[in-house]
Amino acid sequence: MNQKALKLLLAGEYICPVRYRNEFDAINSPSESEEVDGWLMGMGMRLARIGDEGAFFMAPDFIGPKELMQMKAEFLKFRDEYGPAVVLLDFIRQVKSDSLHLSPGEYIQLYDLDAAVAQSSTIEVQLKSLIGLIHNGAHRNSNHENLIRLMAHLCKDGYLMLANKDTGAYQVTGKIEQLYAVLQFLDEHQVIPDNEIDDRSDPQEDLVDDAQIGQGDQDHQDGQGSGEPA
């Protein structure tokens, strides 16, 4: 078995071909995935996957009352756990709404975000309104510095990875599909009480809708490549 893949699974990572290509290819083998699944079951866990071709992750083998209570508690912490990522990702989506669906494998150039903020006072105000959510964001920082911190925040959360430090190119990882799945589940099942979501903003719904569009385009992107920047 791929030892690094096992360590990543135990650490709660989402193993996708964007962020962990070698480990993903290893687990994607039917014989390897079966062996890994059997190993995890010895700990009461199993190898799970987002959809048929998405990221691999570790999940409980059995979901009983205890696990359901834990899941409910996690959903009720939605704003703390997922809220900042939803808002920050939606900011990027709106800036590049003409060409970006935030699907796994897509590239985001920092200079595109810099240019958008410099050219639009509305986008600049929007960025400044997010400073309280951005890790290490501050009003004393330049817009460029806060954008770097915004991207670093999303990299730390696992939704993006720095693909090229020299050019400031970032790539969307497969973990974003997990976020979309959570958003869609919450939207369809209203797990969070109404009084918790009455004042929720449109970004959550926008990201769910955009994810559905992006998934429809993903097969086309796979056929042509991800358009990696030079």
C-alpha positions as CSV (number, residue, x, y, z in Angstrom):
1,M,0.0,0.0,0.0
2,N,1.1,3.6,-0.6
3,Q,2.2,4.7,2.8
4,K,2.0,8.4,2.0
5,A,-1.6,8.0,0.8
6,L,-2.5,6.2,4.1
7,K,-1.0,9.0,6.1
8,L,-2.9,11.6,4.1
9,L,-6.2,9.7,4.6
10,L,-5.6,9.4,8.4
11,A,-4.8,13.2,8.5
12,G,-8.2,13.9,7.0
13,E,-6.9,15.0,3.6
14,Y,-8.8,14.7,0.3
15,I,-6.6,12.9,-2.2
16,C,-7.3,14.3,-5.7
17,P,-5.2,14.2,-8.9
18,V,-4.5,18.0,-8.7
19,R,-2.9,18.1,-5.3
20,Y,-1.7,14.5,-4.8
21,R,-1.3,13.0,-8.2
22,N,0.9,10.0,-7.3
23,E,-1.1,9.0,-4.3
24,F,-4.4,9.4,-6.3
25,D,-3.1,7.2,-9.1
26,A,-2.1,4.6,-6.6
27,I,-5.4,4.5,-4.8
28,N,-7.3,4.7,-8.0
29,S,-6.1,1.2,-8.8
30,P,-8.9,-1.3,-8.0
31,S,-6.6,-3.7,-6.2
32,E,-4.9,-0.9,-4.2
33,S,-8.3,0.8,-3.2
34,E,-9.6,-2.6,-2.1
35,E,-6.5,-3.1,0.1
36,V,-6.7,0.4,1.5
37,D,-10.4,0.0,2.2
38,G,-9.7,-3.3,4.1
39,W,-7.0,-1.7,6.1
40,L,-9.2,1.2,7.1
41,M,-12.0,-1.1,8.1
42,G,-9.8,-2.5,10.8
43,M,-10.2,1.0,12.4
44,G,-13.9,1.3,11.8
45,M,-13.4,3.5,8.8
46,R,-13.6,3.1,5.0
47,L,-12.3,4.5,1.8
48,A,-14.8,7.0,0.4
49,R,-15.0,9.0,-2.7
50,I,-16.7,12.2,-4.0
51,G,-18.7,10.9,-7.0
52,D,-17.3,8.3,-9.4
53,E,-14.1,10.2,-10.3
54,G,-13.6,12.6,-7.5
55,A,-11.2,12.8,-4.5
56,F,-10.7,10.0,-2.1
57,F,-11.1,10.5,1.7
58,M,-11.6,8.5,4.9
59,A,-15.1,8.2,6.3
60,P,-16.8,6.1,9.1
61,D,-17.6,2.6,8.0
62,F,-20.8,2.7,10.0
63,I,-23.1,5.7,10.7
64,G,-25.0,5.2,13.9
65,P,-26.7,7.6,16.4
66,K,-23.3,8.8,17.6
67,E,-22.0,9.5,14.1
68,L,-25.2,11.2,13.2
69,M,-24.9,13.5,16.2
70,Q,-21.4,14.4,15.2
71,M,-22.5,15.1,11.7
72,K,-25.3,17.4,12.9
73,A,-22.8,19.2,15.2
74,E,-20.5,19.7,12.2
75,F,-23.3,21.1,10.0
76,L,-24.4,23.4,12.8
77,K,-20.9,24.8,12.8
78,F,-21.3,25.6,9.1
79,R,-20.6,29.3,9.4
80,D,-17.3,28.7,11.3
81,E,-16.1,25.8,9.3
82,Y,-17.2,26.5,5.8
83,G,-18.6,30.1,5.8
84,P,-15.3,31.9,5.2
85,A,-14.2,29.6,2.4
86,V,-17.6,30.0,0.7
87,V,-17.4,33.8,0.8
88,L,-13.7,34.0,-0.3
89,L,-14.3,31.5,-3.2
90,D,-17.3,33.4,-4.3
91,F,-15.3,36.6,-4.4
92,I,-12.9,34.9,-6.9
93,R,-15.7,33.5,-8.9
94,Q,-17.4,36.9,-9.3
95,V,-14.1,38.5,-10.3
96,K,-13.6,35.9,-13.0
97,S,-17.2,35.1,-13.7
98,D,-16.7,35.1,-17.5
99,S,-14.1,32.3,-17.5
100,L,-14.0,30.5,-14.2
101,H,-16.3,27.8,-12.7
102,L,-14.0,26.8,-9.8
103,S,-13.8,23.2,-10.9
104,P,-11.0,20.9,-9.9
105,G,-7.9,21.5,-12.1
106,E,-8.7,25.1,-13.1
107,Y,-6.0,27.7,-12.8
108,I,-6.3,31.2,-11.2
109,Q,-3.7,33.8,-11.8
110,L,-3.0,36.3,-9.0
111,Y,-2.3,39.0,-11.5
112,D,-5.8,38.7,-12.9
113,L,-7.2,39.3,-9.4
114,D,-4.8,42.2,-8.9
115,A,-5.9,43.8,-12.2
116,A,-9.6,43.3,-11.4
117,V,-9.3,45.0,-8.0
118,A,-7.2,47.9,-9.5
119,Q,-9.7,48.5,-12.3
120,S,-12.9,48.4,-10.2
121,S,-13.6,50.3,-7.1
122,T,-16.6,48.0,-6.4
123,I,-14.4,44.9,-6.4
124,E,-11.8,46.8,-4.2
125,V,-14.5,47.6,-1.7
126,Q,-15.7,44.0,-1.8
127,L,-12.1,42.8,-1.1
128,K,-11.8,45.2,1.9
129,S,-15.1,43.9,3.3
130,L,-13.6,40.4,3.4
131,I,-10.5,41.4,5.4
132,G,-12.1,40.1,8.7
133,L,-12.5,36.6,7.1
134,I,-9.0,36.5,5.5
135,H,-6.3,34.9,7.7
136,N,-3.8,37.7,8.5
137,G,-5.8,40.1,6.4
138,A,-5.5,43.8,7.5
139,H,-6.6,47.2,6.3
140,R,-3.0,48.4,6.6
141,N,-2.0,45.9,3.9
142,S,-2.0,46.7,0.2
143,N,-4.7,45.1,-1.9
144,H,-2.0,42.9,-3.4
145,E,-0.9,41.7,0.0
146,N,-4.5,40.9,1.1
147,L,-5.1,39.0,-2.2
148,I,-2.0,36.9,-1.4
149,R,-3.3,36.2,2.1
150,L,-6.7,35.3,0.6
151,M,-5.2,32.8,-1.7
152,A,-3.0,31.5,1.1
153,H,-6.1,31.1,3.3
154,L,-7.8,28.9,0.7
155,C,-4.6,26.9,0.1
156,K,-4.4,26.2,3.8
157,D,-8.0,25.0,3.8
158,G,-7.1,22.7,0.9
159,Y,-9.3,24.2,-1.8
160,L,-6.4,25.7,-3.8
161,M,-2.8,24.9,-4.3
162,L,0.1,27.1,-5.4
163,A,1.0,25.7,-8.8
164,N,3.7,28.2,-9.8
165,K,5.2,30.6,-7.2
166,D,7.0,32.7,-9.8
167,T,3.9,33.5,-11.9
168,G,1.4,33.5,-9.0
169,A,-0.6,30.7,-10.5
170,Y,-3.0,28.7,-8.3
171,Q,-5.0,25.6,-9.1
172,V,-8.3,24.5,-7.8
173,T,-8.1,21.1,-6.0
174,G,-10.6,18.2,-5.8
175,K,-11.5,19.1,-2.2
176,I,-13.8,21.9,-3.6
177,E,-16.2,19.2,-4.7
178,Q,-16.6,18.2,-1.0
179,L,-17.6,21.8,-0.3
180,Y,-20.1,21.8,-3.1
181,A,-21.6,18.6,-1.8
182,V,-22.0,20.0,1.7
183,L,-23.6,23.2,0.3
184,Q,-26.0,21.3,-1.9
185,F,-26.9,18.9,0.9
186,L,-27.6,21.8,3.3
187,D,-29.6,23.6,0.6
188,E,-31.7,20.5,-0.2
189,H,-32.3,19.2,3.3
190,Q,-32.2,22.4,5.4
191,V,-30.1,20.8,8.0
192,I,-29.4,24.1,9.6
193,P,-32.5,25.6,11.4
194,D,-34.2,28.4,9.5
195,N,-33.3,30.9,12.2
196,E,-29.6,30.1,11.5
197,I,-29.9,30.8,7.7
198,D,-32.5,33.5,7.4
199,D,-29.8,36.1,6.9
200,R,-27.5,33.9,4.7
201,S,-26.2,35.7,1.6
202,D,-26.4,34.7,-2.0
203,P,-22.8,33.4,-2.4
204,Q,-23.8,29.9,-1.0
205,E,-26.5,29.5,-3.7
206,D,-24.3,31.0,-6.4
207,L,-21.5,28.6,-5.7
208,V,-23.9,25.6,-5.8
209,D,-25.4,26.7,-9.1
210,D,-21.9,27.5,-10.5
211,A,-20.6,24.1,-9.4
212,Q,-23.4,22.4,-11.3
213,I,-22.5,24.3,-14.4
214,G,-18.8,23.6,-13.9
215,Q,-19.3,19.9,-13.5
216,G,-21.2,19.9,-16.8
217,D,-18.1,21.4,-18.4
218,Q,-15.5,19.3,-16.7
219,D,-15.6,16.4,-19.2
220,H,-14.9,18.9,-22.0
221,Q,-11.9,20.3,-20.0
222,D,-10.6,16.9,-19.3
223,G,-10.5,16.2,-23.0
224,Q,-8.6,19.3,-23.8
225,G,-6.4,19.6,-20.7
226,S,-6.6,22.1,-17.9
227,G,-5.0,24.9,-19.8
228,E,-1.9,25.1,-17.7
229,P,-0.3,28.5,-17.9
230,A,3.2,28.8,-19.3
